[in-house]
Amino acid sequence: MTEPLYAGVELGGTKCVCILAAGPGQVVATERIATGAPGATLGRIVDVLREWDVGTRARALGVGSFGPLELDPDAPDYGHVVRTPKPGWSGVDIVGPLVAATGLPVMLDTDVAGAALAEGRWGAARGLASHAYVTVGTGIGVGIVVNGQTVRGLGHPEAGHLRIPRMAGDDWPGHCPYHGDCVEGLAAGPAIAARSGRAAERLSPDDPAWDGVVHALAMMLHNLVLTTAPQRILLGGGVPVGQPHLIPRIRAALVESLGGYAHAERVAGDIERFVSGPELGAMAGPMGAIALARLAIADVAA
């Protein structure tokens, strides 16, 4: 029996993916769009959704977007991008034009939160009550899922901007325009390039620049373990995928940092599964939008 279709939009910093699907095994259509100026980008997304006639073919629309985002439905700027370093996008309404174009129930969340939902439904976190998805690339995003729902409250988690204890002897000021030496300012791709003078993919595995990256990411995972209690942390994105030596080093640094406290022995005893890669690969983001669309139906029913 054919499953109902859902529409999705993954709105990323450099590209967008529109998708019409029921799940990974039933993808009807996809369209990739370069992320440019807000008006042109959203206009092209609307055109694609109308070409596909998603208003009648799909049950709901899910949108996983770069942020930060206003996710409070009662806020006057719900569905807007809030202050962001991406030029021209601060204050842009994402949800409004898509609702107007499709008439569908819409669920909005961050792109990484959507990817976390998708990994919980179809990927490496199937069957778990709680997990986190971390992506390290141009920025550092963290999606946290508890009991099938993404964590949100005053906005959404921005764990990539956590302040952490610095590595001994390291006084580099960091690269984040807001916080300097937050995790993103120390370990994201642009920070690695700013510090070393070379893109991450050009660094050898024994380059000393990786020491600070490992430290920063392990400290972030330490904080996630002790604040959100995930049963698994999935670590993806261009930096760890392109540098397979990183995850084993981050695992070891996390175990050392936890120091045997609380559930640290359980983490250490299953560390290769506790900190592991995602399964959906490049489809995590688009499938995240589909997973969000499924939640939109549940939200309407409630």
C-alpha positions in Angstrom: 0.0 0.0 0.0 1.4 3.4 -1.0 2.0 5.7 2.0 0.7 9.3 2.1 3.0 11.9 0.7 4.5 14.8 2.5 6.3 17.9 1.2 9.6 19.1 2.7 12.0 22.0 2.3 15.5 21.9 3.6 16.7 25.5 3.7 20.4 25.5 4.1 23.0 28.3 4.1 24.3 27.4 0.6 21.6 25.2 -0.9 18.0 24.3 -0.5 16.3 20.9 -1.2 12.6 20.6 -2.0 11.3 17.1 -1.6 8.0 15.2 -2.1 8.1 11.9 -0.3 6.7 9.4 2.2 10.1 8.4 3.5 13.5 7.3 2.3 12.0 4.4 0.4 9.4 6.5 -1.4 10.8 9.7 -2.9 8.6 11.1 -5.6 10.5 14.3 -6.5 13.4 16.4 -5.4 14.8 19.8 -6.5 18.0 21.5 -5.5 18.1 25.3 -5.3 21.0 27.5 -4.6 20.5 29.7 -1.5 20.8 33.4 -2.6 18.8 36.5 -1.7 15.7 35.7 0.4 13.1 36.9 -2.1 14.6 35.0 -5.1 15.2 31.9 -3.0 11.8 31.7 -1.4 10.2 32.6 -4.7 11.9 29.6 -6.4 10.9 27.3 -3.6 7.2 28.4 -3.9 7.4 27.8 -7.7 8.7 24.3 -7.2 6.0 23.4 -4.6 3.3 24.8 -6.9 4.7 22.9 -9.9 4.4 19.7 -7.9 0.9 20.6 -6.7 1.8 19.8 -3.2 -1.3 21.6 -1.9 -3.4 18.7 -3.1 -0.9 15.8 -3.2 0.8 16.2 0.2 -0.7 16.0 3.7 1.6 18.6 5.3 4.8 20.6 4.7 7.9 20.4 6.9 10.6 23.0 6.8 14.1 22.5 8.3 16.0 25.8 8.0 19.3 27.4 9.1 18.7 29.8 11.9 18.3 31.1 14.4 14.6 30.9 14.1 11.5 32.1 16.0 9.6 28.9 16.8 7.0 30.2 19.2 3.6 30.1 17.4 2.3 32.9 19.6 5.2 35.2 18.8 4.4 38.0 16.3 7.5 37.0 14.2 6.8 33.3 14.3 8.4 31.5 11.4 11.0 34.3 10.8 14.7 34.1 10.9 16.0 36.0 13.8 19.3 37.8 14.0 21.7 35.8 11.9 25.2 36.5 10.4 23.8 35.4 7.0 23.5 38.6 5.0 20.0 39.8 4.2 18.2 37.0 6.0 17.6 38.5 9.5 13.9 39.1 10.0 12.8 37.1 6.9 9.5 35.3 7.1 9.9 31.7 5.9 6.6 30.2 6.9 4.2 32.8 5.7 5.0 32.5 1.9 4.9 28.7 2.1 1.6 28.6 3.9 0.2 31.0 1.4 1.4 29.0 -1.6 0.3 25.5 -0.4 -2.4 25.9 2.2 -0.9 23.0 4.1 -0.2 22.6 7.8 3.5 23.5 8.3 6.0 22.5 10.9 9.2 24.5 11.1 12.4 23.7 13.0 16.1 24.0 12.4 17.7 21.9 9.7 19.7 20.0 12.2 16.7 19.3 14.4 14.9 17.9 11.4 17.9 15.7 10.6 17.9 14.5 14.2 14.2 13.5 13.8 14.9 11.7 10.6 17.8 9.7 12.1 15.4 8.7 15.0 12.7 7.6 12.6 14.8 5.9 9.8 18.5 6.1 10.7 21.1 5.5 13.4 18.9 6.5 16.4 16.0 4.2 15.7 14.3 2.9 18.8 16.0 5.4 21.2 14.0 7.7 23.5 16.6 10.5 23.3 19.5 11.4 21.1 21.5 14.3 19.7 22.6 15.0 16.2 25.7 17.3 15.8 26.8 18.6 12.4 30.2 20.3 12.0 30.8 22.2 8.8 30.5 25.9 8.0 28.9 26.2 11.4 28.1 23.8 14.2 24.5 22.8 14.7 22.9 20.5 17.3 19.5 18.9 17.2 18.2 17.3 20.3 15.3 14.8 20.3 13.5 13.6 23.5 10.6 11.2 23.2 10.1 11.9 19.6 10.0 15.6 19.9 12.7 18.2 19.2 13.7 20.3 22.2 12.5 23.9 22.0 11.5 26.6 24.4 13.1 30.1 24.3 14.0 29.5 20.7 15.9 26.2 20.0 19.2 24.7 21.2 22.3 26.6 19.9 24.9 24.2 21.5 27.4 25.1 18.9 27.7 28.5 20.6 28.4 27.0 24.1 31.4 28.6 25.9 33.8 25.8 27.0 37.0 25.5 29.1 39.9 26.3 26.8 42.7 23.8 26.0 45.7 24.5 28.3 48.0 27.1 26.8 45.6 28.1 24.0 44.7 31.7 23.9 43.6 32.1 20.3 40.6 34.4 20.4 38.3 32.3 18.1 36.4 33.1 14.9 32.7 33.5 15.9 31.5 37.1 15.2 29.3 36.9 18.3 31.2 35.0 20.9 34.8 34.6 19.7 35.9 31.3 21.2 32.6 29.4 21.5 32.7 25.9 20.1 31.8 27.1 16.6 34.4 29.8 16.8 37.0 27.1 17.6 36.0 24.0 15.6 33.8 24.9 12.6 35.3 24.9 9.1 35.9 28.7 8.9 37.5 28.7 12.3 39.9 25.9 11.3 40.8 27.8 8.1 41.2 31.1 10.0 43.5 29.6 12.6 45.6 27.3 10.4 45.6 29.4 7.2 44.3 26.4 5.2 41.0 24.7 4.6 40.2 21.7 6.9 40.4 19.3 4.0 44.0 20.4 3.3 45.3 19.6 6.8 47.1 16.3 7.5 45.7 14.1 10.3 48.7 15.0 12.5 48.4 18.7 12.1 48.4 20.3 15.5 45.3 22.4 14.5 43.2 19.3 15.1 44.1 19.2 18.8 42.0 22.3 19.5 39.1 21.0 17.3 39.0 17.7 19.2 39.1 19.5 22.6 36.3 21.9 21.7 34.0 19.2 20.3 34.7 16.8 23.2 33.9 19.6 25.7 30.6 20.3 23.8 29.7 16.6 23.9 30.6 16.5 27.6 28.0 19.3 28.2 25.4 17.5 26.1 25.8 14.3 28.0 25.3 16.1 31.4 22.5 18.4 30.3 20.3 16.6 27.9 21.2 12.9 28.7 21.2 11.6 25.2 21.3 7.8 24.6 23.4 8.4 21.5 25.2 11.3 19.9 25.5 11.3 16.1 28.4 13.3 14.7 28.2 14.4 11.1 28.9 17.2 8.7 31.8 18.0 6.4 34.5 18.3 9.0 34.2 14.9 10.7 33.1 13.1 7.5 36.2 14.4 5.7 38.5 13.6 8.6 37.8 10.1 9.8 40.6 10.3 12.4 38.5 12.9 14.4 35.7 10.7 15.8 38.0 8.2 17.6 40.0 11.1 19.1 36.8 12.9 20.2 35.5 9.7 21.8 38.7 9.3 23.8 38.6 12.9 24.9 35.0 12.7 25.9 35.6 9.6 28.1 38.6 11.3 29.7 36.6 14.5 30.3 33.6 12.7 32.0 36.0 11.2 34.5 33.8 8.3 35.4 31.0 10.6 36.8 27.4 9.4 36.8 26.7 7.4 33.7 30.2 7.9 32.3 31.0 4.2 32.6 28.0 3.3 30.4 29.2 5.9 27.8 32.8 4.5 27.9 31.6 0.9 27.7 29.8 1.5 24.4 31.6 4.6 23.2 31.8 3.5 19.5 28.0 3.4 19.4 27.4 6.2 21.8 29.3 8.6 19.6 28.8 7.4 16.0 28.0 8.7 12.5 24.6 9.2 11.1 23.1 6.6 8.6 21.1 8.8 6.2 24.1 10.7 4.8 23.1 13.5 2.4 19.4 12.5 2.8 19.3 13.4 6.5 18.3 17.0 5.8 15.6 16.4 3.2 14.2 13.5 5.2 14.3 15.7 8.3 11.9 18.0 6.5 9.6 15.0 5.8 9.8 14.0 9.5 8.8 17.5 10.5 5.9 17.4 8.1 4.7 14.2 9.8 4.8 16.1 13.1 2.7 18.9 11.5 -0.1 16.4 11.1 0.2 15.2 14.7 0.2 18.8 15.9 -3.0 19.5 14.0 -4.6 16.4 15.4 -3.7 17.4 18.9 
